Each structure stands twice: as structure tokens, then as C-alpha cells.
């Protein structure tokens, strides 16, 4: 994955590497935004490449 810097330490772009064409493609995060926190991008990329969609699901908030 690639995280393009957008001028803020909290908000970054997100691009995923496509082995099929050897290039990075701008992508959308699971939050439906093209930008977000680096941790969200890492979770998304790991979930995609490890075939684990639970990597980008939000944890329950009803404690």
C-alpha cells in the first residue's frame, strides 16, 4: 500500500498495489472515504492481501 501525504499528520491518502499491472491504484477505505488514518489503511491492506475481511470491521462499542 502507499500513503500519499496530504498535508496533515492525521489524514492520508490510500493507494493499493495491484500486482496485475505493477502499479498503485488510488482506493477507498472501508469507511467509504478516499482518505483516513494510517492505521485504517494498514488494516484494510492487510485484510485484502490476507483475505481476512474482519481486519477492517469496527469492533463493537456496546460495553
LODRENVO-634246 format. One record per atom (N, C-alpha, C): residue number from 1; chain; atom name; z, x, y. Coordinates in nm, 2 decimals. Layout:
R  num  chaine  atome      up    east   north
R  NUM       A     CA       Z       X       Y
...
end
This chain:
R  num  chaine  atome      up    east   north
R    1       A      N    0.00    0.08   -0.12
R    1       A     CA    0.00    0.00    0.00
R    1       A      C    0.00    0.09    0.12
R    2       A      N   -0.04    0.03    0.23
R    2       A     CA   -0.04    0.10    0.36
R    2       A      C    0.03    0.01    0.46
R    3       A      N    0.12    0.08    0.55
R    3       A     CA    0.19    0.00    0.65
R    3       A      C    0.14    0.05    0.79
R    4       A      N    0.04   -0.01    0.85
R    4       A     CA    0.00    0.03    0.98
R    4       A      C    0.11    0.00    1.09
R    5       A      N    0.14    0.10    1.17
R    5       A     CA    0.24    0.08    1.28
R    5       A      C    0.18    0.00    1.39
R    6       A      N    0.26   -0.10    1.43
R    6       A     CA    0.22   -0.20    1.53
R    6       A      C    0.30   -0.19    1.66
R    7       A      N    0.37   -0.08    1.68
R    7       A     CA    0.45   -0.06    1.80
R    7       A      C    0.59   -0.10    1.79
R    8       A      N    0.64   -0.14    1.67
R    8       A     CA    0.78   -0.18    1.65
R    8       A      C    0.83   -0.13    1.52
R    9       A      N    0.95   -0.09    1.52
R    9       A     CA    1.01   -0.03    1.40
R    9       A      C    1.04   -0.14    1.30
R   10       A      N    1.04   -0.27    1.34
R   10       A     CA    1.08   -0.38    1.25
R   10       A      C    0.96   -0.45    1.20
R   11       A      N    0.85   -0.45    1.27
R   11       A     CA    0.73   -0.53    1.23
R   11       A      C    0.61   -0.43    1.20
R   12       A      N    0.56   -0.44    1.09
R   12       A     CA    0.45   -0.35    1.05
R   12       A      C    0.33   -0.44    0.99
R   13       A      N    0.21   -0.38    0.99
R   13       A     CA    0.10   -0.45    0.92
R   13       A      C    0.12   -0.42    0.77
R   14       A      N    0.03   -0.48    0.69
R   14       A     CA    0.03   -0.47    0.55
R   14       A      C   -0.11   -0.46    0.50
R   15       A      N   -0.14   -0.36    0.42
R   15       A     CA   -0.27   -0.35    0.36
R   15       A      C   -0.24   -0.30    0.21
R   16       A      N   -0.32   -0.35    0.12
R   16       A     CA   -0.30   -0.32   -0.02
R   16       A      C   -0.43   -0.24   -0.07
R   17       A      N   -0.40   -0.15   -0.15
R   17       A     CA   -0.51   -0.06   -0.20
R   17       A      C   -0.59   -0.14   -0.32
R   18       A      N   -0.72   -0.15   -0.31
R   18       A     CA   -0.80   -0.21   -0.41
R   18       A      C   -0.87   -0.10   -0.49
R   19       A      N   -0.83   -0.08   -0.61
R   19       A     CA   -0.89    0.02   -0.69
R   19       A      C   -1.04   -0.01   -0.72
R   20       A      N   -1.07   -0.14   -0.72
R   20       A     CA   -1.21   -0.18   -0.75
R   20       A      C   -1.31   -0.12   -0.65
R   21       A      N   -1.27   -0.10   -0.53
R   21       A     CA   -1.36   -0.04   -0.43
R   21       A      C   -1.31    0.08   -0.36
R   22       A      N   -1.19    0.13   -0.40
R   22       A     CA   -1.13    0.25   -0.35
R   22       A      C   -1.09    0.24   -0.20
R   23       A      N   -1.07    0.12   -0.15
R   23       A     CA   -1.03    0.11   -0.01
R   23       A      C   -0.91    0.02    0.01
R   24       A      N   -0.85    0.03    0.13
R   24       A     CA   -0.74   -0.06    0.16
R   24       A      C   -0.79   -0.19    0.23
R   25       A      N   -0.73   -0.30    0.19
R   25       A     CA   -0.77   -0.43    0.24
R   25       A      C   -0.65   -0.49    0.32
R   26       A      N   -0.66   -0.53    0.44
R   26       A     CA   -0.56   -0.60    0.51
R   26       A      C   -0.52   -0.72    0.43
R   27       A      N   -0.39   -0.74    0.42
R   27       A     CA   -0.34   -0.85    0.33
R   27       A      C   -0.23   -0.94    0.40
R   28       A      N   -0.20   -1.04    0.34
R   28       A     CA   -0.10   -1.13    0.39
R   28       A      C    0.02   -1.12    0.29
R   29       A      N    0.14   -1.12    0.35
R   29       A     CA    0.27   -1.11    0.28
R   29       A      C    0.30   -1.25    0.22
R   30       A      N    0.39   -1.25    0.12
R   30       A     CA    0.44   -1.38    0.07
R   30       A      C    0.49   -1.48    0.17
R   31       A      N    0.54   -1.43    0.28
R   31       A     CA    0.59   -1.52    0.39
R   31       A      C    0.47   -1.58    0.47
R   32       A      N    0.35   -1.55    0.43
R   32       A     CA    0.23   -1.61    0.49
R   32       A      C    0.20   -1.54    0.62
R   33       A      N    0.26   -1.43    0.65
R   33       A     CA    0.23   -1.35    0.77
R   33       A      C    0.16   -1.22    0.74
R   34       A      N    0.07   -1.18    0.83
R   34       A     CA    0.00   -1.05    0.81
R   34       A      C    0.09   -0.93    0.85
R   35       A      N    0.20   -0.96    0.91
R   35       A     CA    0.30   -0.85    0.94
R   35       A      C    0.43   -0.89    0.89
R   36       A      N    0.52   -0.79    0.88
R   36       A     CA    0.65   -0.81    0.84
R   36       A      C    0.73   -0.68    0.82
R   37       A      N    0.85   -0.69    0.76
R   37       A     CA    0.94   -0.58    0.74
R   37       A      C    0.88   -0.49    0.63
R   38       A      N    0.90   -0.36    0.64
R   38       A     CA    0.86   -0.27    0.53
R   38       A      C    0.91   -0.31    0.39
R   39       A      N    1.03   -0.35    0.38
R   39       A     CA    1.09   -0.39    0.25
R   39       A      C    1.01   -0.51    0.19
R   40       A      N    0.97   -0.60    0.27
R   40       A     CA    0.89   -0.72    0.22
R   40       A      C    0.76   -0.67    0.17
R   41       A      N    0.70   -0.58    0.24
R   41       A     CA    0.57   -0.52    0.20
R   41       A      C    0.58   -0.45    0.06
R   42       A      N    0.69   -0.37    0.05
R   42       A     CA    0.71   -0.30   -0.07
R   42       A      C    0.74   -0.39   -0.19
R   43       A      N    0.82   -0.49   -0.17
R   43       A     CA    0.84   -0.59   -0.27
R   43       A      C    0.71   -0.66   -0.32
R   44       A      N    0.63   -0.69   -0.22
R   44       A     CA    0.50   -0.76   -0.25
R   44       A      C    0.41   -0.67   -0.33
R   45       A      N    0.40   -0.54   -0.29
R   45       A     CA    0.31   -0.45   -0.36
R   45       A      C    0.36   -0.42   -0.50
R   46       A      N    0.49   -0.40   -0.51
R   46       A     CA    0.54   -0.38   -0.65
R   46       A      C    0.52   -0.50   -0.74
R   47       A      N    0.54   -0.62   -0.68
R   47       A     CA    0.52   -0.74   -0.76
R   47       A      C    0.37   -0.75   -0.80
R   48       A      N    0.28   -0.72   -0.72
R   48       A     CA    0.14   -0.73   -0.75
R   48       A      C    0.10   -0.63   -0.86
R   49       A      N    0.14   -0.50   -0.84
R   49       A     CA    0.10   -0.40   -0.93
R   49       A      C    0.17   -0.39   -1.06
R   50       A      N    0.29   -0.45   -1.06
R   50       A     CA    0.37   -0.45   -1.18
R   50       A      C    0.36   -0.59   -1.25
R   51       A      N    0.28   -0.68   -1.20
R   51       A     CA    0.26   -0.81   -1.25
R   51       A      C    0.39   -0.89   -1.26
R   52       A      N    0.48   -0.88   -1.16
R   52       A     CA    0.61   -0.94   -1.15
R   52       A      C    0.62   -1.03   -1.03
R   53       A      N    0.58   -1.15   -1.03
R   53       A     CA    0.58   -1.23   -0.91
R   53       A      C    0.73   -1.26   -0.86
R   54       A      N    0.83   -1.24   -0.94
R   54       A     CA    0.96   -1.26   -0.90
R   54       A      C    1.00   -1.15   -0.79
R   55       A      N    0.93   -1.05   -0.78
R   55       A     CA    0.96   -0.94   -0.69
R   55       A      C    0.96   -0.99   -0.54
R   56       A      N    0.88   -1.09   -0.52
R   56       A     CA    0.87   -1.14   -0.38
R   56       A      C    0.93   -1.28   -0.35
R   57       A      N    1.00   -1.33   -0.45
R   57       A     CA    1.07   -1.46   -0.43
R   57       A      C    1.20   -1.44   -0.36
R   58       A      N    1.23   -1.53   -0.27
R   58       A     CA    1.35   -1.52   -0.19
R   58       A      C    1.47   -1.56   -0.28
R   59       A      N    1.58   -1.48   -0.27
R   59       A     CA    1.70   -1.51   -0.35
R   59       A      C    1.76   -1.64   -0.30
R   60       A      N    1.83   -1.71   -0.39
R   60       A     CA    1.90   -1.84   -0.34
R   60       A      C    2.00   -1.81   -0.23
R   61       A      N    2.01   -1.90   -0.14
R   61       A     CA    2.11   -1.88   -0.03
R   61       A      C    2.23   -1.98   -0.04
R   62       A      N    2.24   -2.05   -0.15
R   62       A     CA    2.35   -2.15   -0.16
R   62       A      C    2.46   -2.10   -0.24
R   63       A      N    2.54   -2.01   -0.18
R   63       A     CA    2.66   -1.95   -0.25
R   63       A      C    2.77   -2.04   -0.24
end
